[in-house]
Protein backbone atom coordinates (compact mmCIF):
# COMPACT_ATOMS: atom_id res chain seq x y z
CA UNK A 1 0.00 0.00 0.00
CA UNK A 2 1.09 3.58 -0.68
CA UNK A 3 2.46 5.49 2.26
CA UNK A 4 0.03 8.44 2.67
CA UNK A 5 1.74 10.08 5.60
CA UNK A 6 1.97 13.91 5.41
CA UNK A 7 4.87 16.13 6.34
CA UNK A 8 5.92 16.08 9.92
CA UNK A 9 6.11 19.28 11.93
CA UNK A 10 9.90 19.25 11.74
CA UNK A 11 9.82 18.85 7.95
CA UNK A 12 7.34 21.72 7.64
CA UNK A 13 9.53 23.97 9.78
CA UNK A 14 12.62 23.10 7.74
CA UNK A 15 10.75 23.79 4.47
CA UNK A 16 9.44 27.11 5.77
CA UNK A 17 12.92 28.10 6.94
CA UNK A 18 14.42 27.32 3.52
CA UNK A 19 11.65 29.28 1.80
CA UNK A 20 12.21 32.24 4.13
CA UNK A 21 15.94 32.23 3.38
CA UNK A 22 15.32 32.10 -0.39
CA UNK A 23 12.74 34.90 -0.14
CA UNK A 24 15.11 37.06 1.91
CA UNK A 25 17.89 36.51 -0.62
CA UNK A 26 15.53 37.48 -3.45
CA UNK A 27 14.48 40.68 -1.69
CA UNK A 28 18.12 41.51 -0.95
CA UNK A 29 19.11 40.99 -4.60
CA UNK A 30 16.19 43.12 -5.79
CA UNK A 31 17.05 45.89 -3.34
CA UNK A 32 20.71 45.77 -4.37
CA UNK A 33 19.70 45.97 -8.04
CA UNK A 34 17.47 48.99 -7.39
CA UNK A 35 20.19 50.71 -5.34
CA UNK A 36 22.70 50.06 -8.13
CA UNK A 37 20.35 51.50 -10.74
CA UNK A 38 19.76 54.58 -8.58
CA UNK A 39 23.50 55.04 -8.10
CA UNK A 40 24.13 54.69 -11.84
CA UNK A 41 21.37 57.20 -12.65
CA UNK A 42 22.74 59.65 -10.09
CA UNK A 43 26.24 59.28 -11.51
CA UNK A 44 24.98 59.78 -15.08
CA UNK A 45 23.07 62.88 -14.02
CA UNK A 46 26.16 64.17 -12.24
CA UNK A 47 28.30 63.54 -15.31
CA UNK A 48 25.73 65.32 -17.47
CA UNK A 49 25.85 68.33 -15.15
CA UNK A 50 29.66 68.37 -15.16
CA UNK A 51 29.70 68.17 -18.95
CA UNK A 52 27.39 71.19 -19.14
CA UNK A 53 29.71 73.12 -16.80
CA UNK A 54 32.70 72.17 -18.94
CA UNK A 55 30.88 73.35 -22.07
CA UNK A 56 29.94 76.72 -20.55
CA UNK A 57 33.44 77.39 -19.21
CA UNK A 58 35.12 76.23 -22.43
CA UNK A 59 32.89 78.52 -24.49
CA UNK A 60 33.57 81.54 -22.26
CA UNK A 61 37.33 81.05 -22.12
CA UNK A 62 37.64 80.30 -25.84
CA UNK A 63 36.16 83.75 -26.50
CA UNK A 64 38.29 85.67 -23.98
CA UNK A 65 39.31 89.06 -25.36
CA UNK A 66 42.04 91.56 -24.52
CA UNK A 67 39.72 94.28 -23.28
CA UNK A 68 40.42 96.00 -19.96
CA UNK A 69 37.53 97.55 -18.01
CA UNK A 70 36.85 100.13 -15.30
CA UNK A 71 35.80 99.31 -11.75
CA UNK A 72 33.09 100.96 -9.68
CA UNK A 73 35.47 103.74 -8.65
CA UNK A 74 36.79 104.20 -12.17
CA UNK A 75 39.99 102.26 -11.50
CA UNK A 76 41.43 100.24 -14.39
CA UNK A 77 40.76 96.49 -14.26
CA UNK A 78 42.93 94.15 -16.38
CA UNK A 79 41.26 92.05 -19.06
CA UNK A 80 42.06 88.82 -17.19
CA UNK A 81 42.69 88.52 -13.45
CA UNK A 82 43.15 85.19 -11.70
CA UNK A 83 44.02 83.75 -8.30
CA UNK A 84 44.35 80.22 -6.95
CA UNK A 85 40.60 79.92 -6.30
CA UNK A 86 38.99 81.87 -9.13
CA UNK A 87 39.33 84.24 -12.08
CA UNK A 88 37.50 86.95 -14.01
CA UNK A 89 37.85 88.08 -17.62
CA UNK A 90 36.11 89.69 -20.56
CA UNK A 91 34.70 87.48 -23.28
CA UNK A 92 32.85 87.93 -26.55
CA UNK A 93 29.74 86.10 -27.77
CA UNK A 94 27.53 87.48 -25.01
CA UNK A 95 24.64 88.69 -27.16
CA UNK A 96 21.22 88.85 -25.51
CA UNK A 97 19.03 85.77 -25.85
CA UNK A 98 15.78 87.72 -25.47
CA UNK A 99 16.57 90.39 -28.05
CA UNK A 100 17.10 93.17 -25.49
CA UNK A 101 19.90 95.61 -26.28
CA UNK A 102 23.20 94.68 -24.64
CA UNK A 103 26.85 94.61 -25.69
CA UNK A 104 28.32 91.55 -27.36
CA UNK A 105 31.07 91.38 -24.73
CA UNK A 106 30.77 90.96 -20.97
CA UNK A 107 32.91 90.41 -17.91
CA UNK A 108 32.44 87.02 -16.29
CA UNK A 109 33.93 85.47 -13.18
CA UNK A 110 34.36 81.92 -11.87
CA UNK A 111 35.19 81.33 -8.22
CA UNK A 112 34.75 79.10 -5.18
CA UNK A 113 32.23 80.80 -2.89
CA UNK A 114 30.56 79.22 0.13
CA UNK A 115 31.33 75.66 -0.90
CA UNK A 116 30.08 76.22 -4.46
CA UNK A 117 31.80 76.75 -7.80
CA UNK A 118 29.91 79.73 -9.21
CA UNK A 119 29.70 81.77 -12.41
CA UNK A 120 28.99 85.50 -12.13
CA UNK A 121 28.59 88.29 -14.67
CA UNK A 122 28.59 92.09 -14.64
CA UNK A 123 25.51 94.01 -15.82
CA UNK A 124 27.81 96.44 -17.62
CA UNK A 125 31.46 96.24 -18.61
CA UNK A 126 32.53 99.44 -16.87
CA UNK A 127 31.54 100.93 -13.53
CA UNK A 128 29.82 97.85 -12.08
CA UNK A 129 30.77 94.80 -10.03
CA UNK A 130 30.27 91.09 -10.57
CA UNK A 131 26.91 89.75 -9.41
CA UNK A 132 26.49 86.93 -6.88
CA UNK A 133 26.24 84.58 -9.84
CA UNK A 134 24.82 81.11 -10.31
CA UNK A 135 25.76 77.81 -8.70
CA UNK A 136 27.48 75.43 -11.10
CA UNK A 137 28.88 72.71 -8.82
CA UNK A 138 28.05 72.14 -5.15
CA UNK A 139 29.79 70.43 -2.22
CA UNK A 140 33.17 71.87 -3.21
CA UNK A 141 35.66 71.95 -0.35
CA UNK A 142 38.66 73.40 -2.21
CA UNK A 143 39.64 74.87 -5.56
CA UNK A 144 43.08 75.06 -7.15
CA UNK A 145 43.42 77.13 -10.32
CA UNK A 146 46.57 77.43 -12.44
CA UNK A 147 47.41 79.55 -15.48
CA UNK A 148 49.82 78.69 -18.30
CA UNK A 149 51.79 81.39 -20.11
CA UNK A 150 53.15 81.48 -23.65
CA UNK A 151 56.39 79.79 -22.51
CA UNK A 152 54.56 76.82 -21.00
CA UNK A 153 55.08 77.86 -17.37
CA UNK A 154 52.28 77.44 -14.83
CA UNK A 155 51.45 79.88 -12.02
CA UNK A 156 48.72 80.23 -9.39
CA UNK A 157 47.91 83.85 -10.24
CA UNK A 158 47.47 85.97 -13.34
CA UNK A 159 47.09 89.60 -14.30
CA UNK A 160 46.81 90.82 -17.87
CA UNK A 161 48.98 93.85 -17.14
CA UNK A 162 51.03 94.77 -19.04
CA UNK A 163 49.55 94.65 -22.51
CA UNK A 164 46.33 92.83 -21.59
CA UNK A 165 47.98 89.49 -22.28
CA UNK A 166 45.88 86.37 -21.75
CA UNK A 167 46.94 83.02 -20.31
CA UNK A 168 47.24 80.31 -22.93
CA UNK A 169 45.39 77.78 -20.77
CA UNK A 170 43.54 77.55 -17.45
CA UNK A 171 43.42 74.46 -15.24
CA UNK A 172 40.71 74.14 -12.58
CA UNK A 173 40.88 71.38 -9.96
CA UNK A 174 37.91 71.06 -7.59
CA UNK A 175 37.86 68.90 -4.47
CA UNK A 176 34.34 67.69 -3.71
CA UNK A 177 32.79 66.01 -0.68
CA UNK A 178 32.52 62.25 -1.15
CA UNK A 179 33.70 62.34 -4.76
CA UNK A 180 36.91 62.13 -6.69
CA UNK A 181 38.63 65.46 -7.46
CA UNK A 182 37.49 67.06 -10.70
CA UNK A 183 40.17 68.49 -13.00
CA UNK A 184 39.23 70.60 -16.02
CA UNK A 185 41.62 72.11 -18.57
CA UNK A 186 40.63 74.93 -20.92
CA UNK A 187 42.28 76.88 -23.72
CA UNK A 188 41.71 80.62 -23.96
CA UNK A 189 41.12 82.80 -26.98
CA UNK A 190 44.17 83.63 -29.11
CA UNK A 191 46.29 86.53 -27.88
CA UNK A 192 46.55 89.16 -30.57
CA UNK A 193 50.01 90.55 -31.41
CA UNK A 194 50.73 94.15 -30.35
CA UNK A 195 49.90 96.77 -32.98
CA UNK A 196 52.74 97.76 -35.30
CA UNK A 197 53.86 101.36 -34.92
CA UNK A 198 53.27 103.59 -37.93
CA UNK A 199 56.18 103.41 -40.34
CA UNK A 200 57.72 100.35 -38.69
CA UNK A 201 58.74 97.50 -41.02
CA UNK A 202 56.56 94.37 -40.81
CA UNK A 203 57.87 91.47 -38.69
C-alpha angles and dihedrals in degrees: 000000000000116000104241098181115138128221116297121235091255092052091049091050092049091049092048091048092052091048091049091051092049091047092049091050090050092051091047092051091048092049091048090050092050092047090050092050091049091049091049092049091048091049092048091049090048091050090049090053092048091049090053090051090050091050094050094047093044091051093049095046094044088060097045111141134200096246120132119206141200125252128224091277093045094258117147116259119198119241092247126024123174141174134179093276104035149350143210131206145154119261137180128227094064098131117153116268094206097050095252116142113266136138121272091235129060141173114248132183135200120196147145107257126169095342093312134103102227140186118214134180137195120240089222132016096235131040098013138090132233115275124237087265134201131298113251104167127012135203092042113159099179142007129203117189125185132185127210121212130208091272093056096254120140126218136174095232138042139190124178092219122139108043097352090269117179129218113254093225140005125212120199121191117185124191111209133192112261094354139090116268114271117225121190127182123197136182119221130221117283116277110237118228117251115269116268114245116245111272094013116132115251117261 
